[in-house]
Every structure is written in C-alpha cells, then in structure tokens.
C-alpha cells in the first residue's frame, strides 16, 4: 500500500477503475453525504473492513515493521554498550560465559526495543491516519489542517505524563510536524491533480482488486 503523496494522478473513469465501476461502487460513493462516508468507513461488510480502514491498518503495519527494525537495532547497540560498561571490571570464569552474557543482553535489548518501538510508532501512525482520514472523509477534501490538528493532539497526549507543560510543548511540536507533513502530502496531491473523490476511488479499486486476486489464488489452490 502506498502513502497518499506517492499516488499517481488518476480520474474516476471506468477505464481507470473497472472493478468498482462494474460493482456500481463509484456511483454510490458520489451520492454519499459526510456522515454516510463516516459510517461506511467504520462499518464491516462481507468484504471485511472498509478500504479506508484497511488503508490505515496496512500503513500501521508497515510503520510497525520499520519501527521494530530501527528501534530494535538501536536498543541492541545500547544494550551492548551498557553490558560492556557494567562488566568492565568483572572477572568471568570463561570467555564463553562472557560472550553468552553479551549475546543474551543484546538479544533482550533487540526484542524489548523492537516491540516497544513497533507498538509506539505503529499505534501513533494508525491513530494519526485514522483521524486525518475520518475528517477528510467527512469534509470530502484533504487539507493541511487535519494533519496538523491530529499530530498536535496525539503529540500532546504522548507526553501527558510530563504534565501540562509537556503536553503543550509536545502538542505544538506535533502540530508543526503535522503541518509540514500535511503540506507535503496535499501539495503533491494538488500538483498531481488528485481530488478526495479520486483518492477514494483509488482506495476502493486497490482494495477490491486485492480481494479479487486473493479469491482467484484461493480458488486455484483448492482446485
């Protein structure tokens, strides 16, 4: 699944979206109100989660993998440095025990750092894109403001244990970063001529295309 600013410029035509056009989904999307789009986004039908929610979940999965990799690697290096510092003057019975202790410390650092970072960044990513997608769906357009507001709120709550001052500082920083990210995303979509309607068409087409391919694969395996 691609991020919004990497989506190619498309138009909601039958040539570009044969699957949802065939199912009549494109016409239904064009008639929805703001609340209709929100209710559909959070609903579960015979195909499972909605394309918007599936997009958020997929983005969160990728972020979790990246977070686990970088967070685990950083924690492993730190665990190695801490182990060497703590045991600098320690006398081990054998070199094997010393290496085993170092390996165990680095492994635990890798696992703990990977899991912590995966959960932290994955949950932040899911909440961030879920909130921006919800507002954009209701308003039927994408702007920098929902990105800034979502990042500010999430940034603030991520440091709420530091008190009101920490909440305010993290909220301001989050809002600035969200403004930058939102500006970059909307600018690229604007340059490519991508509207919210076209983005929604693209999401649905990709979603049902994957389901169709999955169904064909399962049919081949069972036959």
C-alpha positions as CSV (number, residue, x, y, z in Angstrom):
1,X,0.0,0.0,0.0
2,X,1.3,3.4,-1.0
3,X,1.3,6.6,1.0
4,X,-1.0,9.4,-0.3
5,X,1.8,11.6,-1.6
6,X,3.0,8.7,-3.8
7,X,-0.3,8.1,-5.6
8,X,-0.3,8.7,-9.3
9,X,-2.7,11.2,-10.8
10,X,-5.9,9.5,-11.8
11,X,-9.5,10.2,-12.7
12,X,-12.6,8.3,-11.6
13,X,-13.4,6.8,-15.0
14,X,-14.4,3.3,-15.9
15,X,-11.1,2.8,-17.7
16,X,-9.1,3.5,-14.5
17,X,-11.5,1.8,-12.2
18,X,-13.1,-1.2,-13.9
19,X,-13.8,-3.2,-10.7
20,X,-15.7,-0.6,-8.7
21,X,-17.4,0.7,-11.8
22,X,-18.6,-2.8,-12.5
23,X,-19.9,-3.2,-9.0
24,X,-21.6,0.2,-9.1
25,X,-19.5,1.4,-6.1
26,X,-18.3,4.5,-7.8
27,X,-21.9,5.8,-8.3
28,X,-22.7,5.1,-4.6
29,X,-19.6,6.9,-3.4
30,X,-20.6,10.1,-5.4
31,X,-24.0,10.2,-3.7
32,X,-22.8,9.8,-0.1
33,X,-23.1,12.6,2.5
34,X,-20.4,13.4,5.1
35,X,-22.0,11.2,7.7
36,X,-22.6,8.4,5.2
37,X,-18.9,8.3,4.4
38,X,-18.0,8.2,8.1
39,X,-20.5,5.4,8.8
40,X,-19.3,3.3,5.8
41,X,-15.6,3.9,6.8
42,X,-16.2,2.4,10.2
43,X,-18.5,-0.4,9.1
44,X,-17.7,-4.0,8.4
45,X,-19.4,-5.8,5.5
46,X,-19.0,-9.2,3.7
47,X,-15.6,-8.0,2.4
48,X,-14.3,-7.1,5.9
49,X,-13.0,-3.7,6.9
50,X,-13.7,-0.7,4.6
51,X,-11.0,0.3,2.1
52,X,-10.2,3.4,4.2
53,X,-9.8,1.4,7.4
54,X,-7.8,-1.3,5.6
55,X,-5.5,1.5,4.3
56,X,-4.9,2.8,7.8
57,X,-4.2,-0.8,9.1
58,X,-1.8,-1.5,6.3
59,X,0.0,1.7,6.8
60,X,0.2,0.9,10.5
61,X,1.7,-2.5,9.8
62,X,4.4,-1.0,7.6
63,X,5.2,1.5,10.3
64,X,5.4,-1.2,13.0
65,X,7.9,-3.2,10.9
66,X,10.1,-0.1,10.3
67,X,9.8,0.9,14.0
68,X,10.7,-2.6,15.2
69,X,13.7,-2.7,12.9
70,X,15.2,0.7,13.8
71,X,14.1,0.6,17.4
72,X,15.4,-3.0,18.0
73,X,18.7,-2.2,16.3
74,X,19.2,0.9,18.4
75,X,18.3,-0.8,21.6
76,X,20.6,-3.7,20.8
77,X,23.6,-1.4,20.4
78,X,22.7,0.4,23.6
79,X,22.4,-2.9,25.5
80,X,25.8,-3.9,24.2
81,X,27.4,-0.7,25.4
82,X,25.7,-0.9,28.8
83,X,26.8,-4.6,29.3
84,X,30.4,-3.7,28.4
85,X,30.4,-0.7,30.8
86,X,28.8,-2.7,33.7
87,X,31.1,-5.6,33.3
88,X,34.3,-3.8,32.6
89,X,35.9,-4.9,35.8
90,X,34.0,-8.2,36.1
91,X,36.0,-11.4,36.1
92,X,34.3,-14.2,34.1
93,X,35.1,-17.8,34.6
94,X,35.5,-18.2,30.9
95,X,35.3,-16.3,27.6
96,X,32.3,-18.3,26.6
97,X,30.3,-17.1,29.6
98,X,31.3,-13.5,28.9
99,X,30.2,-13.8,25.2
100,X,27.0,-15.6,26.2
101,X,26.1,-12.8,28.7
102,X,26.7,-10.2,26.0
103,X,24.7,-12.2,23.4
104,X,21.8,-12.5,25.9
105,X,21.9,-8.8,26.8
106,X,21.9,-7.8,23.1
107,X,19.1,-10.2,22.3
108,X,16.9,-8.9,25.1
109,X,17.6,-5.4,24.0
110,X,16.7,-6.2,20.4
111,X,13.4,-7.8,21.4
112,X,12.4,-5.2,24.0
113,X,13.4,-2.2,21.8
114,X,11.7,-3.8,18.8
115,X,8.4,-4.5,20.5
116,X,8.3,-1.1,22.2
117,X,9.1,0.9,19.1
118,X,6.7,-1.2,16.9
119,X,3.8,-0.6,19.3
120,X,4.7,3.1,19.9
121,X,5.1,4.1,16.3
122,X,2.6,1.7,14.9
123,X,-0.2,2.9,17.2
124,X,0.7,6.6,16.6
125,X,0.7,6.0,12.8
126,X,-2.7,4.2,12.9
127,X,-4.3,6.9,15.1
128,X,-2.8,9.7,13.0
129,X,-4.0,8.4,9.7
130,X,-7.4,7.2,11.1
131,X,-8.1,10.7,12.5
132,X,-7.0,12.5,9.3
133,X,-8.9,10.0,7.1
134,X,-12.0,10.5,9.2
135,X,-12.0,14.3,8.9
136,X,-11.0,14.2,5.2
137,X,-13.8,11.7,4.5
138,X,-16.4,13.9,6.3
139,X,-15.3,17.1,4.6
140,X,-14.6,15.4,1.3
141,X,-11.3,17.1,0.9
142,X,-7.8,16.9,2.2
143,X,-6.0,19.9,3.7
144,X,-3.1,20.5,6.0
145,X,-5.3,21.4,8.9
146,X,-6.5,17.9,9.8
147,X,-2.9,16.7,9.7
148,X,-1.7,19.5,12.0
149,X,-4.6,19.0,14.4
150,X,-4.2,15.2,14.6
151,X,-0.4,15.4,15.1
152,X,-0.9,18.2,17.8
153,X,-3.4,16.1,19.8
154,X,-1.5,12.9,19.5
155,X,1.8,14.6,20.2
156,X,0.3,16.2,23.3
157,X,-1.2,13.0,24.7
158,X,2.1,11.2,24.1
159,X,3.7,13.4,26.7
160,X,0.8,13.9,29.0
161,X,2.7,12.2,31.8
162,X,5.1,15.2,31.8
163,X,2.3,17.5,33.0
164,X,0.6,20.4,31.3
165,X,3.8,21.9,30.1
166,X,5.0,18.7,28.5
167,X,1.6,18.3,26.9
168,X,1.6,21.8,25.5
169,X,5.2,21.6,24.2
170,X,4.7,18.2,22.6
171,X,1.4,19.4,21.1
172,X,3.0,22.4,19.5
173,X,5.8,20.4,18.1
174,X,3.4,17.7,16.9
175,X,1.3,20.4,15.2
176,X,4.3,21.9,13.4
177,X,5.4,18.5,12.2
178,X,1.8,17.6,11.1
179,X,1.6,20.9,9.3
180,X,4.8,20.1,7.4
181,X,3.7,16.5,6.6
182,X,0.2,17.6,5.7
183,X,1.6,20.4,3.5
184,X,3.8,18.0,1.7
185,X,1.0,15.5,1.1
186,X,-1.6,18.0,-0.1
187,X,0.9,19.8,-2.2
188,X,1.9,16.6,-4.0
189,X,-1.7,15.5,-4.4
190,X,-2.6,19.0,-5.7
191,X,0.2,19.0,-8.2
192,X,-0.9,15.6,-9.5
193,X,-4.5,16.8,-9.8
194,X,-5.7,14.3,-7.2
195,X,-9.0,15.2,-5.5
196,X,-10.5,13.4,-2.5
197,X,-13.1,11.7,-4.7
198,X,-10.3,10.3,-6.9
199,X,-8.3,9.3,-3.8
200,X,-11.4,7.4,-2.6
201,X,-11.9,5.8,-5.9
202,X,-8.2,4.7,-5.9
203,X,-8.6,3.3,-2.4
204,X,-11.6,1.2,-3.3
205,X,-10.2,0.0,-6.6
206,X,-7.0,-1.2,-4.9
207,X,-9.0,-2.8,-2.1
208,X,-11.3,-4.8,-4.3
209,X,-8.5,-5.7,-6.7
210,X,-6.6,-7.3,-3.8
211,X,-9.7,-9.2,-2.7
212,X,-10.3,-10.4,-6.3
213,X,-6.7,-11.6,-6.7
214,X,-6.9,-13.3,-3.3
215,X,-10.1,-15.0,-4.3
216,X,-8.6,-16.2,-7.5
217,X,-5.5,-17.5,-5.7
218,X,-7.6,-19.4,-3.2
219,X,-9.7,-20.9,-6.0
220,X,-6.6,-22.1,-7.8
221,X,-5.2,-23.7,-4.6
222,X,-8.4,-25.6,-3.9
223,X,-8.9,-26.8,-7.4
